[in-house]
Structures are given as C-alpha cells and as structure tokens.
Amino acid sequence: MANNNNNKSDYESESDYESEDEYDHYDPPKLPKEPTIEDYTRVVGYESCWVDVKEYSHNLIGFYLRMCADKYGKEEANNIIKKTGLERLGWRTMPLTEK
C-alpha cells in the first residue's frame, strides 16, 4: 500500500523532511580534561566518518593524533591509526625512531 502524501515512500518519515541542513546530526564527542587512549580512539574514529564531508575533520584527526602521541607516545597514536582504519583514508603511521 503506497503512501500518497507528497510522493513519499513507505520508508520515509516526516523527520526526513524537517531539516534543510543534512549535517544537523553531526555531534562530535568531547575529550575529557585528562583523555585516555580510548578517548582519543573514540574521537578519531568519529571524525574519520566525516573526512571529506565536514570541512575540518582531517585537521581534527591530525590534532588528536599529535596530542595522543605527545601524551602516550607515537606507538599508541599509530595503534589508533590502525584501529580506526585511517590508512585507507591516506594517513600513515609515524616512524617510531628518528633517522
């Protein structure tokens, strides 16, 4: 049985048409004052979904990774890159030793 209201399908709801801005649902997680590795992983993972969609997501990811590397070391930042799949988006792991 088809829904004839404004040519909407049975799978569309009124809420699909309430907002003109398709990015209203962007609600990034906040880092606590003393973030853990899990906190960095969570925010980087969230922002990775918005790369090439939201204007500054790639900048935020780089910022969070640098903060994590400064606090916990490059190895932990590299683990976040691997866990969140950032390599497929162009991120590279950081060298662990200076040459």
MOVEN-V845133 format. One record per run of one state. SS is the DSSP state (H for helix, E for strand, L for the rest). FROM is the first residue (numbers start at 1). TO is the last residue. If there is no record, write none. Layout:
((SS | FROM | TO) (SS | FROM | TO))
This chain:
((L | 1 | 4) (H | 5 | 7) (L | 8 | 13) (H | 14 | 17) (L | 18 | 36) (H | 37 | 48) (L | 49 | 56) (H | 57 | 72) (L | 73 | 73) (H | 74 | 83) (L | 84 | 85) (H | 86 | 89) (L | 90 | 99))
